[in-house]
Amino acid sequence: MSNSYPNRVTTAVPGPRSQSAHAARQQHVSASVGSYMPIYIERADGSILTDLDGNEFIDFGCGIGVTSLGHANEAAVGAMREQLEAFTHTLFTVTPYELYTEVARLLGEITPGDFAKKSVLSTTGAEAIENAVKIARSFTRRNGIAVVEHGYHGRTNLTLGMNYKAQPYSTGVGPRAGEIYRVPNSYPFRDGEQDGSVIARKAIKTLEKISGADNLACLVIEPIQGEGGIVVPAPGYLETLQAWCAENGIVVIADEIQTGLGRTGKLFASEHFGFVPDLVVTAKAIGAGIPLSAVTGRADVMDAIPAGGLSGTYSGNPVACAAAIEVLSQLTAPGAMDRTTEIGERLRAGLAQLQEKYPVIGDVRGHGALFGIELVDADGEPNVPAFATVSQAALANGLLVMAGGSDGHVLRLLPQVNISDELIDEALSILDTAFSAL
């Protein structure tokens, strides 16, 4: 692997203009709003971010999976512009419009499951998760929510209690919502060679003991965990949980906010496992940067709440819907997922070379344009200082990566699902340089 790549960064990071912007931010923006990297962006195009100082960065974050089809995607921007000139807001629950219905129709076509489906649109992923839980509770007339270790579902009051870790999300802002039951996730790097079905049966036994199946409204689970560190469950885990839920009338909710819409080389990560949830939650990539989210699933379940019980002022905004229709068109075009699969193969091969070279890399895992690099110390334990060193060294050389893992020790890679081979190779070379800094 060559360490030769273009000199995209010409100042210290952060540069003087970013430092000035940060000083203003500290004066006017709540300290509760954190940022991964201290660079302030002026413009973005495709897979490249440009900061106020003219430094360029390959974007392996995509705003945590939002700009999957590239920054300033020409067709999506065109669809938004056209809708902006028509109307920007009426509220679908006051005077509806066809765009909302078309997004719902398209989601029904592409989400897993061969059954009649309906959708409800909202604004953020956390809002959609709360809607999904409300729908499940109304349908089952039960209260309990099952979640798994290392999961992340949002920053609203309900989702704070569903998240695995308290810091920084829920510390000091309780009480957290009740009737949430947490069980083991399948984490092959930590579980060893255990079959996924074995871990699932442990989870089921725990749920039957601490909640009781007849008390559970839903199981909410990410098919591949994002914030938790790109944890890909072992075969048999999701399928065993799904079968148990079906036997006991528990609604299965797949949180595909980060993993859905082509991120893993399939339209939904659930498809890698033959996992067919009752409800699928989407957000992030669906609106090409304009806030939009959805719950899509079994029509009888989706109709459980009376008219007026769901939606909000900005739910299914027409500009966001126009963007979503274009995004879904591009993701379902012939060859789109083939390209993302190729990206995954190229990333996996390059990361495997790095793993052979650097003992600090304990595990490499993922699919398509979603990968995690777990960093460990000599005892195999999470190596948080290594993440700090590598991520900062990568940024200094023109590559932005994300943090992941419940301990913040996993390099989370989320490039665009249509990124070029040249930029992948450049990013891998930068990572090589960054790891050498250790």
ChimeraX attribute file (.defattr): number of C-alpha atoms within 10 A of each C-alpha:
attribute: neighborCount
match mode: 1-to-1
recipient: residues
	/A:1	11
	/A:2	11
	/A:3	13
	/A:4	10
	/A:5	15
	/A:6	9
	/A:7	10
	/A:8	16
	/A:9	20
	/A:10	14
	/A:11	12
	/A:12	11
	/A:13	21
	/A:14	20
	/A:15	19
	/A:16	13
	/A:17	15
	/A:18	19
	/A:19	17
	/A:20	13
	/A:21	14
	/A:22	17
	/A:23	11
	/A:24	11
	/A:25	12
	/A:26	10
	/A:27	9
	/A:28	9
	/A:29	11
	/A:30	9
	/A:31	10
	/A:32	7
	/A:33	6
	/A:34	9
	/A:35	8
	/A:36	10
	/A:37	14
	/A:38	15
	/A:39	23
	/A:40	19
	/A:41	16
	/A:42	13
	/A:43	14
	/A:44	16
	/A:45	13
	/A:46	19
	/A:47	24
	/A:48	21
	/A:49	23
	/A:50	21
	/A:51	21
	/A:52	19
	/A:53	21
	/A:54	17
	/A:55	24
	/A:56	23
	/A:57	25
	/A:58	27
	/A:59	30
	/A:60	24
	/A:61	22
	/A:62	27
	/A:63	16
	/A:64	20
	/A:65	29
	/A:66	24
	/A:67	26
	/A:68	31
	/A:69	26
	/A:70	23
	/A:71	23
	/A:72	17
	/A:73	18
	/A:74	13
	/A:75	13
	/A:76	25
	/A:77	18
	/A:78	15
	/A:79	19
	/A:80	24
	/A:81	14
	/A:82	13
	/A:83	19
	/A:84	15
	/A:85	9
	/A:86	11
	/A:87	10
	/A:88	13
	/A:89	18
	/A:90	14
	/A:91	17
	/A:92	21
	/A:93	15
	/A:94	8
	/A:95	8
	/A:96	14
	/A:97	16
	/A:98	11
	/A:99	21
	/A:100	22
	/A:101	18
	/A:102	15
	/A:103	25
	/A:104	22
	/A:105	15
	/A:106	15
	/A:107	24
	/A:108	22
	/A:109	14
	/A:110	14
	/A:111	23
	/A:112	22
	/A:113	18
	/A:114	11
	/A:115	12
	/A:116	11
	/A:117	22
	/A:118	20
	/A:119	24
	/A:120	23
	/A:121	29
	/A:122	26
	/A:123	23
	/A:124	19
	/A:125	26
	/A:126	24
	/A:127	26
	/A:128	28
	/A:129	29
	/A:130	18
	/A:131	21
	/A:132	29
	/A:133	24
	/A:134	18
	/A:135	24
	/A:136	29
	/A:137	22
	/A:138	18
	/A:139	19
	/A:140	18
	/A:141	13
	/A:142	16
	/A:143	18
	/A:144	23
	/A:145	23
	/A:146	23
	/A:147	26
	/A:148	21
	/A:149	19
	/A:150	24
	/A:151	26
	/A:152	25
	/A:153	26
	/A:154	20
	/A:155	16
	/A:156	16
	/A:157	17
	/A:158	19
	/A:159	22
	/A:160	23
	/A:161	26
	/A:162	29
	/A:163	24
	/A:164	20
	/A:165	18
	/A:166	14
	/A:167	10
	/A:168	8
	/A:169	18
	/A:170	18
	/A:171	12
	/A:172	10
	/A:173	10
	/A:174	10
	/A:175	11
	/A:176	16
	/A:177	12
	/A:178	12
	/A:179	16
	/A:180	20
	/A:181	18
	/A:182	22
	/A:183	19
	/A:184	16
	/A:185	25
	/A:186	26
	/A:187	20
	/A:188	19
	/A:189	16
	/A:190	10
	/A:191	13
	/A:192	8
	/A:193	9
	/A:194	14
	/A:195	16
	/A:196	22
	/A:197	18
	/A:198	15
	/A:199	25
	/A:200	24
	/A:201	16
	/A:202	14
	/A:203	22
	/A:204	19
	/A:205	14
	/A:206	16
	/A:207	19
	/A:208	14
	/A:209	10
	/A:210	11
	/A:211	16
	/A:212	13
	/A:213	22
	/A:214	14
	/A:215	18
	/A:216	27
	/A:217	28
	/A:218	29
	/A:219	24
	/A:220	25
	/A:221	22
	/A:222	30
	/A:223	26
	/A:224	26
	/A:225	26
	/A:226	29
	/A:227	23
	/A:228	24
	/A:229	28
	/A:230	28
	/A:231	27
	/A:232	22
	/A:233	21
	/A:234	22
	/A:235	17
	/A:236	19
	/A:237	22
	/A:238	25
	/A:239	18
	/A:240	18
	/A:241	20
	/A:242	22
	/A:243	13
	/A:244	15
	/A:245	20
	/A:246	13
	/A:247	9
	/A:248	14
	/A:249	15
	/A:250	27
	/A:251	27
	/A:252	27
	/A:253	27
	/A:254	28
	/A:255	31
	/A:256	25
	/A:257	28
	/A:258	27
	/A:259	31
	/A:260	29
	/A:261	29
	/A:262	25
	/A:263	31
	/A:264	28
	/A:265	26
	/A:266	22
	/A:267	22
	/A:268	24
	/A:269	27
	/A:270	24
	/A:271	17
	/A:272	15
	/A:273	15
	/A:274	14
	/A:275	23
	/A:276	19
	/A:277	28
	/A:278	24
	/A:279	31
	/A:280	30
	/A:281	30
	/A:282	29
	/A:283	31
	/A:284	27
	/A:285	29
	/A:286	30
	/A:287	26
	/A:288	27
	/A:289	23
	/A:290	22
	/A:291	23
	/A:292	29
	/A:293	29
	/A:294	29
	/A:295	28
	/A:296	28
	/A:297	28
	/A:298	20
	/A:299	16
	/A:300	11
	/A:301	21
	/A:302	21
	/A:303	17
	/A:304	17
	/A:305	15
	/A:306	8
	/A:307	9
	/A:308	8
	/A:309	11
	/A:310	15
	/A:311	19
	/A:312	16
	/A:313	14
	/A:314	17
	/A:315	25
	/A:316	31
	/A:317	24
	/A:318	26
	/A:319	25
	/A:320	29
	/A:321	29
	/A:322	27
	/A:323	28
	/A:324	31
	/A:325	21
	/A:326	21
	/A:327	22
	/A:328	20
	/A:329	13
	/A:330	16
	/A:331	21
	/A:332	15
	/A:333	9
	/A:334	10
	/A:335	11
	/A:336	17
	/A:337	23
	/A:338	14
	/A:339	18
	/A:340	25
	/A:341	22
	/A:342	18
	/A:343	25
	/A:344	22
	/A:345	16
	/A:346	18
	/A:347	24
	/A:348	19
	/A:349	11
	/A:350	19
	/A:351	22
	/A:352	16
	/A:353	13
	/A:354	21
	/A:355	18
	/A:356	11
	/A:357	13
	/A:358	14
	/A:359	14
	/A:360	22
	/A:361	23
	/A:362	20
	/A:363	17
	/A:364	21
	/A:365	18
	/A:366	22
	/A:367	25
	/A:368	27
	/A:369	30
	/A:370	29
	/A:371	26
	/A:372	27
	/A:373	27
	/A:374	29
	/A:375	27
	/A:376	21
	/A:377	15
	/A:378	10
	/A:379	7
	/A:380	14
	/A:381	13
	/A:382	21
	/A:383	21
	/A:384	18
	/A:385	14
	/A:386	21
	/A:387	25
	/A:388	14
	/A:389	14
	/A:390	23
	/A:391	21
	/A:392	19
	/A:393	22
	/A:394	24
	/A:395	24
	/A:396	21
	/A:397	26
	/A:398	26
	/A:399	27
	/A:400	26
	/A:401	26
	/A:402	22
	/A:403	24
	/A:404	23
	/A:405	24
	/A:406	19
	/A:407	14
	/A:408	21
	/A:409	23
	/A:410	30
	/A:411	25
	/A:412	26
	/A:413	27
	/A:414	29
	/A:415	33
	/A:416	27
	/A:417	30
	/A:418	22
	/A:419	21
	/A:420	14
	/A:421	13
	/A:422	9
	/A:423	16
	/A:424	18
	/A:425	18
	/A:426	20
	/A:427	27
	/A:428	24
	/A:429	22
	/A:430	26
	/A:431	24
	/A:432	22
	/A:433	18
	/A:434	20
	/A:435	21
	/A:436	12
	/A:437	13
	/A:438	13
